Structures are given as C-alpha cells and as structure tokens.
C-alpha cells in the first residue's frame, strides 16, 4: 500500500481544518471528505493523535 510521510499527514490535517472556512454548502462536503481521508490515513498508518 501507499506509505504516507508526515508531510502528507500534516497537509491532510491542514486541509481538514481549513474545511471549516468553506461556504456552508461546501462545508459539509469538505468536512465529510476530509474526515474520511483522515480516518483512512490513520487506519492505514495505525497512527494515534
């Protein structure tokens, strides 16, 4: 499987946090997509925050 480095994880988290600044219509979609991305990254890398 693809291995993610810390930069990719930090970028994903930054995108996730930035999702809160999107317009209301985009907000739910962005957060949903990024929550799934974060979850996938955590599961793939067996990480803990």
N, C-alpha and C positions, 0 to 999 in steps of 0.2 A: 504493500500500500504506500501511498504518498506520505512522506515524512515532512512535517511542518517544523520550521525553526521558530525561535522565539519572535523573530520579526513578524512572521505571518500571523502568529497568535496575537501579538500586540496590535497589529493592523486590524485584525478581525474585531478585537475588543474596542478599538477606536471607532470603527465603523458602527458597531453596536451602540456605543454611547452617542455618537453623532446622530443616530436614527431618531433620537428624541427631539431634534431640532427640525425635523422634516414637517411638512404640512400635515394636517390631521389625516387627510386621505392616504397620504404616503406613509404616515407614522406607523399605523398598524401593520402594513405590508412589510416595511423595512424592519420593524422590530421582530416580526414573525420570522422573516427570512434569516435575520442575524441571530436570533435565539436558536434557530435550528442549526446554523453554522457553528455557533459557539458550542452547542451540545455535541455536535458531530466531532469538532476538534478535540473536545475534552474526552469523548469516548474513544476516539482513535488514538489519542496520545496518553490515555489513562492519567490525565492531569488532575490536580486539585488546586483550587484557588484559595 
